[in-house]
Amino acid sequence: MKNRCFWVSNDPLYVEYHDTEWGVPVYDDDKLFEFLILETFQAGLSWITILRKRENFRKAFDNFNYKKIANYSDEKYEELLQNEGIIRNRLKIKATISNAQAFMRVQDEFGSFSEYIWGFTHGKPIKNAFEDRSDVPATTELSDKISKDLKKRGFKFVGSTVIYAHMQATGMVNDHTTDCFRYHECD
């Protein structure tokens, strides 16, 4: 029996996500954009809700192709609002389109979004050593800083909590608790 982080339920989807994705450093722009979009839609909802709809999001948003999303028409926006397989929040859908545009502006400026976002940690994950669920923060000074910078660059729905969740998901921080079997595996 493997010991996992406190937030992992018995749901096989959650277990698979925790055991194979969460906390693994991601440097690929396509994957970073996918997580940014999923975290945006997750705001105010549970992560398992997003995981259960992940494939629907993938289909609805052209496999998270930010180049296509940046050019979505009003018709495509209306189509997304009718898609029962995703979270049909007007502001989050609009934010996804504008975030794709902002994402590409960051790529133009820094060469890649990965260079930009990982620049905040000098390209290396921050390894925390949290022993208890109460130790794991929802935000940090660094997530505050990144959030503020992203907003300045035109991103929406990128508050500090969303950004810290993104940092956890993409391995910018290793927040597996020290008793979790993935803690050392994600080094």
PyMOL commands that set and color helices and strands:
alter all, ss='L'
color gray80, all
select helices_A, chain A and resi 12-20+29-42+47-60+62-64+66-69+74-82+90-110+113-119+133-135+141-152+160-169+182-185
alter helices_A, ss='H'
color red, helices_A
select strands_A, chain A and resi 126-127+173-174
alter strands_A, ss='S'
color yellow, strands_A
deselect
rebuild
show_as cartoon
